[in-house]
Amino acid sequence: MMHGETIRLTHDSKTAASQTSLRTTAVVSTWNKAADLRENLSALVAQTLAFESIVVVDNASSDDTVEMVRREFPLVRLIVMPHSRYGACETFNLGFAASTSPLTAILDDDIVMPPDWLEKATARMQREPETTAIVSTQVIEPGTPESYLQSPRVNQERYMSTFRGCASLARTRALREAGGYDERLFIYGNERDLTCRLLNLGYRVLQYPGCSVFHKTPFGIKLGKRSLYYHARNAWISMLKYAPLSDLAKMPFLVLFKVVLRGGSKENTGEVSDAVGTIGIGRALRETPGAFWVITKAAFSVLWNVPYCLKHRAPVRSSDFELPLH
């Protein structure tokens, strides 16, 4: 891996929030999205409250991502992976380890952040007790149903059992205490898995609709075999590790009635839960070629991972806990 130098980024901000002692490192994991990353980084360096540093972990992109970052954003600390077979869980963990500030912003590479995002998210975190590990901000995506955007569950502050991994502000200490993302998950579902460990440590995750980002990835789960496989597989792995037995027994019924039998009309009218990653999974089952074999493969992987799940099993007793398909 090649490491750049961590340099403090400065910005002439006259706002009161800029006087905060809560400094933040932005962590972005990227792969072959040079144009999106350029727009993202331009927004990060234009914040009214400056990031102390920006860390980009590149998963061996084959486009000009690395050259673009070095040429146009020399103050960014760039970590380049030796090959592209790493999952997002591992690349984000490297970024978390590189964070040297009290707060870490967990960011996707294809978001566009308004200039006051960090200022608002930091101010909200300051009003929370130390036991609030993550402030999860609002995310707007192409194709988001209006009913979802207007839902009270999306537009009110509340403590949740997951967070939006594309735009959240976390206490670095809490991330490290919980062990970061479980790298066995590779990609998808890692936010809920991490939240379970945070809840077991006495932390909470706050949904904060007071600031938002635009995420270029369409609303709901990404269509395709890989996405379907990891969403299905990882939901079961995480719940085998952390769901109380009484909740775990409900999972097969929830999968049947809220995934297999859930029509697209319910999703389009905004059947809302914390688990945005489950919205659209019914469509994925219907439209992904060879979906039956994908799910079968995922099921065998879950069975293979049962010993791992039992070894790490720690049922969550927090009142904030909810099943993915609650």
PLY file of the C-alpha trace (Angstrom):
ply
format ascii 1.0
element vertex 326
property float x
property float y
property float z
element edge 325
property int vertex1
property int vertex2
end_header
0.00 0.00 0.00
1.11 3.55 -0.66
0.42 6.16 1.98
0.30 9.89 1.56
0.96 12.35 4.34
-1.77 13.40 6.73
-2.11 17.17 6.58
-4.57 19.40 8.38
-7.05 21.00 5.99
-7.98 24.57 6.80
-10.90 26.77 5.77
-11.72 30.35 6.67
-14.97 29.81 8.57
-16.55 32.50 10.71
-19.28 30.32 12.15
-19.44 29.50 15.83
-19.39 25.81 15.04
-15.90 26.17 13.57
-14.58 26.79 17.08
-15.53 23.26 18.14
-12.95 20.99 19.72
-14.51 18.02 17.91
-12.24 17.59 14.90
-13.21 15.18 12.11
-11.46 12.90 9.64
-13.41 12.09 6.48
-13.04 8.46 5.36
-14.03 7.55 1.80
-13.73 4.12 0.20
-13.67 4.16 -3.60
-13.30 1.99 -6.67
-13.40 3.16 -10.30
-15.46 6.29 -9.70
-13.00 9.06 -10.50
-15.61 11.58 -11.70
-17.91 10.97 -8.73
-15.00 11.09 -6.29
-13.79 14.40 -7.75
-17.20 15.98 -7.11
-17.29 14.42 -3.64
-13.85 15.69 -2.63
-14.58 19.15 -4.01
-17.55 19.32 -1.63
-15.50 18.00 1.29
-12.84 20.69 0.99
-15.54 23.40 0.66
-17.16 22.72 4.05
-17.94 25.70 6.29
-16.39 23.65 9.10
-13.18 22.15 7.77
-12.29 18.48 8.03
-9.04 17.98 9.89
-8.04 15.45 7.26
-9.51 13.45 4.40
-8.57 9.80 3.90
-9.39 8.04 0.62
-8.93 4.28 0.41
-8.74 3.23 -3.24
-9.45 -0.43 -3.97
-6.92 -0.64 -6.84
-9.05 1.30 -9.34
-8.33 0.71 -13.02
-9.47 4.20 -14.05
-7.57 7.40 -13.23
-8.86 7.70 -9.65
-5.42 7.55 -8.03
-3.83 9.99 -10.47
-6.78 12.38 -10.15
-6.59 12.46 -6.36
-2.82 13.00 -6.34
-3.03 15.70 -8.99
-6.10 17.64 -7.86
-6.28 16.97 -4.11
-2.68 16.76 -2.85
-3.74 17.31 0.78
-5.81 14.12 0.78
-4.23 11.10 2.43
-4.46 8.34 -0.17
-4.26 4.65 0.66
-4.02 2.43 -2.43
-4.81 -1.26 -2.09
-2.50 -3.75 -3.88
-5.43 -5.39 -5.70
-9.18 -4.94 -6.07
-10.34 -8.09 -4.31
-10.83 -6.39 -0.95
-14.36 -5.77 0.28
-15.72 -2.43 1.42
-15.64 -3.62 5.04
-11.87 -4.05 4.92
-11.13 -0.83 3.01
-13.30 1.21 5.37
-11.57 -0.37 8.37
-8.22 0.79 7.00
-9.67 4.27 6.71
-11.01 4.13 10.27
-7.57 3.06 11.51
-6.05 6.07 9.74
-8.38 8.53 11.48
-6.52 10.64 14.05
-9.41 12.86 15.16
-12.18 12.41 17.75
-14.81 12.08 15.00
-14.81 10.08 11.77
-17.15 10.78 8.86
-18.13 7.54 7.08
-18.74 8.46 3.45
-19.43 6.74 0.13
-17.51 7.91 -2.91
-20.61 8.91 -4.90
-22.23 11.39 -2.53
-22.48 15.15 -2.91
-22.36 17.00 0.39
-23.78 20.51 0.97
-21.28 23.01 2.43
-22.77 22.94 5.94
-23.05 19.16 6.37
-20.12 18.77 8.75
-21.00 21.93 10.67
-24.56 20.73 11.30
-23.69 17.10 11.99
-20.92 18.10 14.42
-23.18 20.56 16.24
-25.77 17.81 16.65
-23.16 15.36 17.91
-22.01 17.93 20.48
-25.50 18.01 21.97
-25.49 14.23 22.42
-24.02 12.34 25.39
-20.79 10.40 24.93
-22.89 7.25 24.59
-24.14 8.36 21.17
-21.65 6.70 18.84
-23.06 7.72 15.46
-25.19 10.50 14.01
-26.77 9.15 10.82
-27.78 11.95 8.47
-30.50 12.03 5.83
-29.76 10.62 2.38
-31.57 11.58 -0.83
-31.25 9.17 -3.76
-32.58 8.91 -7.32
-35.95 7.19 -7.38
-36.70 7.77 -3.71
-40.53 7.60 -3.33
-42.08 10.83 -2.14
-43.98 8.88 0.51
-40.64 7.67 1.90
-39.25 11.21 1.97
-42.36 12.43 3.80
-42.55 9.54 6.27
-42.41 10.59 9.96
-39.99 7.71 10.63
-37.53 9.26 8.20
-38.05 12.87 9.26
-37.86 12.64 13.03
-34.92 12.24 15.33
-34.86 8.79 16.87
-32.41 6.14 17.97
-32.02 3.27 15.51
-30.55 -0.19 15.10
-28.52 0.72 12.00
-27.19 3.77 10.17
-26.59 5.05 6.66
-23.05 4.09 5.80
-22.88 6.57 2.93
-23.06 9.66 5.17
-22.71 9.34 8.94
-20.61 10.96 11.65
-19.11 8.62 14.25
-17.02 8.82 17.39
-13.68 7.31 16.43
-13.23 5.78 19.86
-16.54 3.94 19.60
-15.67 2.57 16.14
-12.44 1.16 17.49
-13.99 -0.20 20.66
-16.59 -2.07 18.60
-13.96 -3.40 16.20
-15.14 -1.62 13.05
-16.87 -3.54 10.30
-16.88 -7.34 10.29
-14.65 -8.08 7.29
-16.24 -11.49 6.82
-19.34 -9.69 5.51
-17.25 -8.21 2.66
-19.93 -5.72 1.55
-23.54 -4.80 2.45
-25.28 -5.12 5.80
-22.14 -4.11 7.66
-23.77 -1.06 9.25
-26.40 -3.07 11.11
-23.81 -5.62 12.18
-21.58 -2.88 13.62
-24.55 -1.22 15.32
-25.35 -4.45 17.16
-21.88 -4.42 18.70
-22.22 -0.74 19.56
-25.55 -1.38 21.28
-23.98 -4.21 23.27
-21.31 -1.75 24.43
-23.95 0.69 25.65
-23.79 3.09 22.70
-26.67 4.42 20.61
-27.13 5.52 16.99
-29.13 8.68 16.30
-31.05 9.37 13.11
-30.61 13.07 12.37
-32.66 14.55 9.49
-31.28 18.04 10.12
-28.75 17.73 7.30
-28.58 15.58 4.20
-26.44 14.48 1.28
-27.30 13.46 -2.26
-26.30 9.85 -2.96
-26.04 9.02 -6.67
-26.81 5.33 -6.17
-30.55 4.68 -6.80
-32.89 4.09 -3.87
-33.12 0.56 -2.49
-30.75 -2.33 -2.99
-28.62 -2.48 -6.09
-29.86 -5.03 -8.60
-27.56 -7.88 -9.53
-26.39 -11.27 -8.35
-23.61 -10.02 -6.09
-25.85 -7.54 -4.32
-28.62 -10.10 -3.80
-26.16 -12.70 -2.54
-24.50 -10.48 0.07
-27.70 -8.81 1.25
-29.37 -12.18 1.85
-26.29 -13.85 3.30
-25.18 -11.04 5.59
-28.60 -10.35 7.10
-28.69 -13.94 8.37
-25.05 -13.96 9.52
-25.53 -10.78 11.55
-28.77 -11.92 13.12
-27.34 -15.34 13.99
-24.69 -13.44 15.90
-26.81 -10.80 17.57
-30.59 -11.40 17.48
-32.22 -12.77 20.65
-33.67 -16.23 20.07
-37.25 -14.94 20.20
-36.49 -12.47 17.41
-34.41 -14.93 15.43
-37.40 -17.30 15.33
-39.39 -14.58 13.54
-36.90 -14.18 10.72
-38.21 -16.93 8.38
-41.74 -15.51 8.57
-40.54 -11.95 8.00
-38.56 -13.09 4.97
-41.62 -14.84 3.57
-44.15 -12.05 4.10
-41.93 -8.95 3.83
-39.62 -10.10 1.05
-40.95 -13.00 -1.00
-44.61 -11.95 -0.89
-44.14 -8.19 -0.65
-45.26 -6.54 -3.85
-43.52 -3.69 -5.57
-46.50 -1.43 -4.90
-45.84 -1.47 -1.14
-42.22 -0.55 -1.70
-43.15 2.20 -4.14
-45.59 3.72 -1.66
-42.89 3.87 0.97
-43.16 0.93 3.35
-40.49 2.31 5.61
-38.12 0.62 7.98
-34.62 1.37 9.25
-33.30 -1.23 6.83
-33.14 0.72 3.60
-31.05 -2.14 2.22
-34.09 -4.43 2.28
-36.20 -2.09 0.14
-36.23 -3.48 -3.37
-35.07 -6.97 -2.41
-38.40 -8.40 -3.53
-37.83 -6.84 -6.93
-34.28 -8.21 -6.93
-35.64 -11.70 -6.32
-38.06 -11.32 -9.22
-35.69 -9.67 -11.71
-32.24 -11.09 -11.01
-31.41 -13.91 -13.46
-30.82 -17.14 -11.54
-32.07 -15.61 -8.28
-33.00 -19.05 -6.90
-29.42 -20.28 -7.25
-28.05 -17.05 -5.82
-30.20 -17.47 -2.72
-29.28 -21.15 -2.50
-25.60 -20.26 -2.61
-26.16 -17.62 0.07
-27.96 -20.17 2.25
-25.05 -22.62 2.02
-22.66 -19.83 2.95
-24.78 -19.01 6.00
-24.66 -22.67 7.06
-20.89 -22.71 6.59
-20.64 -19.60 8.79
-22.77 -20.97 11.64
-19.72 -21.94 13.77
-18.34 -18.42 13.30
-21.69 -16.91 14.28
-21.96 -19.09 17.38
-18.41 -18.20 18.41
-19.26 -14.50 18.21
-22.86 -14.74 19.38
-23.85 -11.90 21.73
-27.62 -11.27 21.70
-28.50 -7.58 21.80
-30.73 -6.60 24.75
-30.93 -2.90 23.96
-34.42 -1.48 23.42
-33.09 0.12 20.21
-32.60 -3.27 18.55
-34.85 -4.23 15.65
-34.69 -7.03 13.10
-33.76 -5.99 9.55
-37.30 -6.66 8.32
-39.14 -5.32 11.35
0 1
1 2
2 3
3 4
4 5
5 6
6 7
7 8
8 9
9 10
10 11
11 12
12 13
13 14
14 15
15 16
16 17
17 18
18 19
19 20
20 21
21 22
22 23
23 24
24 25
25 26
26 27
27 28
28 29
29 30
30 31
31 32
32 33
33 34
34 35
35 36
36 37
37 38
38 39
39 40
40 41
41 42
42 43
43 44
44 45
45 46
46 47
47 48
48 49
49 50
50 51
51 52
52 53
53 54
54 55
55 56
56 57
57 58
58 59
59 60
60 61
61 62
62 63
63 64
64 65
65 66
66 67
67 68
68 69
69 70
70 71
71 72
72 73
73 74
74 75
75 76
76 77
77 78
78 79
79 80
80 81
81 82
82 83
83 84
84 85
85 86
86 87
87 88
88 89
89 90
90 91
91 92
92 93
93 94
94 95
95 96
96 97
97 98
98 99
99 100
100 101
101 102
102 103
103 104
104 105
105 106
106 107
107 108
108 109
109 110
110 111
111 112
112 113
113 114
114 115
115 116
116 117
117 118
118 119
119 120
120 121
121 122
122 123
123 124
124 125
125 126
126 127
127 128
128 129
129 130
130 131
131 132
132 133
133 134
134 135
135 136
136 137
137 138
138 139
139 140
140 141
141 142
142 143
143 144
144 145
145 146
146 147
147 148
148 149
149 150
150 151
151 152
152 153
153 154
154 155
155 156
156 157
157 158
158 159
159 160
160 161
161 162
162 163
163 164
164 165
165 166
166 167
167 168
168 169
169 170
170 171
171 172
172 173
173 174
174 175
175 176
176 177
177 178
178 179
179 180
180 181
181 182
182 183
183 184
184 185
185 186
186 187
187 188
188 189
189 190
190 191
191 192
192 193
193 194
194 195
195 196
196 197
197 198
198 199
199 200
200 201
201 202
202 203
203 204
204 205
205 206
206 207
207 208
208 209
209 210
210 211
211 212
212 213
213 214
214 215
215 216
216 217
217 218
218 219
219 220
220 221
221 222
222 223
223 224
224 225
225 226
226 227
227 228
228 229
229 230
230 231
231 232
232 233
233 234
234 235
235 236
236 237
237 238
238 239
239 240
240 241
241 242
242 243
243 244
244 245
245 246
246 247
247 248
248 249
249 250
250 251
251 252
252 253
253 254
254 255
255 256
256 257
257 258
258 259
259 260
260 261
261 262
262 263
263 264
264 265
265 266
266 267
267 268
268 269
269 270
270 271
271 272
272 273
273 274
274 275
275 276
276 277
277 278
278 279
279 280
280 281
281 282
282 283
283 284
284 285
285 286
286 287
287 288
288 289
289 290
290 291
291 292
292 293
293 294
294 295
295 296
296 297
297 298
298 299
299 300
300 301
301 302
302 303
303 304
304 305
305 306
306 307
307 308
308 309
309 310
310 311
311 312
312 313
313 314
314 315
315 316
316 317
317 318
318 319
319 320
320 321
321 322
322 323
323 324
324 325
